[in-house]
Amino acid sequence: MQQEINDNIKKISTWRRIFFMLVFSVIVSLVRVLLWTVILLQVGSALLTGAPNQNILNFGQTLSAYLYHILLFLTYNTEKIPFPFSDWGLTEELALPKIKE
């Protein structure tokens, strides 16, 4: 058992994943700020025009899918490293169909 633990600790892939998890923990903080900006812009749009802004809807949806992709990685539910260390297309695959007006 002790030898197995030592082998796991020495694995480069484990330390690589931990490094990426730390990087994405910082990115999650930045994405949260962007999401709050999207929320406030949509509230402003709803108050001023009576409807949400379509461009902001699409951006918010993509940003939410990106956050979801990061959370899947952080919780070991996927081995696919999120953008910017992989193609943005992985995030788009997770996004729901585009919102209609």
C-alpha positions as CSV (number, residue, x, y, z in Angstrom):
1,M,0.0,0.0,0.0
2,Q,2.8,2.4,1.0
3,Q,4.6,1.7,-2.2
4,E,1.5,2.4,-4.3
5,I,1.1,5.7,-2.6
6,N,4.7,6.6,-3.3
7,D,4.3,5.6,-6.9
8,N,1.3,7.8,-7.2
9,I,3.1,10.8,-5.6
10,K,5.9,10.4,-8.1
11,K,3.7,10.4,-11.2
12,I,4.4,13.4,-13.4
13,S,0.8,13.2,-14.8
14,T,-0.6,13.7,-11.3
15,W,1.5,16.8,-10.7
16,R,0.7,18.1,-14.1
17,R,-3.0,17.8,-13.4
18,I,-2.6,19.6,-10.0
19,F,-0.8,22.4,-11.8
20,F,-3.6,22.8,-14.3
21,M,-6.2,22.6,-11.5
22,L,-4.5,25.5,-9.8
23,V,-4.4,27.5,-13.0
24,F,-8.1,26.8,-13.6
25,S,-9.0,27.8,-10.1
26,V,-7.7,31.3,-10.9
27,I,-9.5,31.3,-14.2
28,V,-12.8,30.4,-12.4
29,S,-12.4,33.5,-10.4
30,L,-12.1,35.6,-13.5
31,V,-15.0,33.9,-15.2
32,R,-17.2,34.5,-12.2
33,V,-16.5,38.3,-12.5
34,L,-17.4,38.1,-16.2
35,L,-20.6,36.2,-15.4
36,W,-21.6,38.9,-12.8
37,T,-20.9,41.5,-15.5
38,V,-23.2,39.6,-17.9
39,I,-25.9,39.4,-15.2
40,L,-25.7,43.1,-14.5
41,L,-25.8,44.0,-18.2
42,Q,-28.8,41.8,-18.8
43,V,-30.6,43.3,-15.8
44,G,-29.8,46.8,-17.3
45,S,-31.0,45.7,-20.7
46,A,-34.2,44.3,-19.2
47,L,-34.9,47.5,-17.3
48,L,-34.2,49.8,-20.3
49,T,-35.6,47.9,-23.2
50,G,-37.9,45.4,-21.6
51,A,-36.0,42.4,-23.0
52,P,-32.6,40.7,-22.6
53,N,-29.9,41.5,-25.1
54,Q,-29.4,38.6,-27.6
55,N,-25.7,39.1,-28.0
56,I,-25.2,39.1,-24.2
57,L,-27.4,36.0,-24.0
58,N,-25.2,34.1,-26.4
59,F,-22.0,35.3,-24.6
60,G,-23.5,34.3,-21.2
61,Q,-24.4,30.9,-22.5
62,T,-20.9,30.3,-23.9
63,L,-19.3,31.6,-20.7
64,S,-21.5,29.3,-18.6
65,A,-20.6,26.3,-20.8
66,Y,-16.9,27.2,-20.3
67,L,-17.3,27.4,-16.5
68,Y,-19.1,24.0,-16.6
69,H,-16.2,22.5,-18.7
70,I,-13.7,23.9,-16.1
71,L,-15.7,22.5,-13.2
72,L,-15.9,19.0,-14.9
73,F,-12.1,19.1,-15.1
74,L,-11.6,20.3,-11.5
75,T,-13.8,17.5,-10.2
76,Y,-12.1,14.8,-12.2
77,N,-15.1,14.2,-14.4
78,T,-13.1,14.7,-17.6
79,E,-9.5,14.5,-18.6
80,K,-10.0,17.1,-21.3
81,I,-8.1,20.2,-20.3
82,P,-10.3,23.3,-21.0
83,F,-9.4,26.3,-23.1
84,P,-6.8,28.0,-23.4
85,F,-4.9,24.7,-23.2
86,S,-7.2,23.0,-25.7
87,D,-9.4,24.0,-28.6
88,W,-12.3,26.3,-27.8
89,G,-14.5,23.8,-29.7
90,L,-14.6,21.6,-26.6
91,T,-16.4,24.3,-24.8
92,E,-18.8,24.9,-27.7
93,E,-19.7,21.2,-27.6
94,L,-20.9,21.6,-24.0
95,A,-23.0,24.7,-24.8
96,L,-26.7,24.2,-25.3
97,P,-28.3,25.1,-28.6
98,K,-28.3,28.8,-29.3
99,I,-31.1,30.7,-27.6
100,K,-33.8,31.9,-29.9
101,E,-35.4,35.4,-29.7
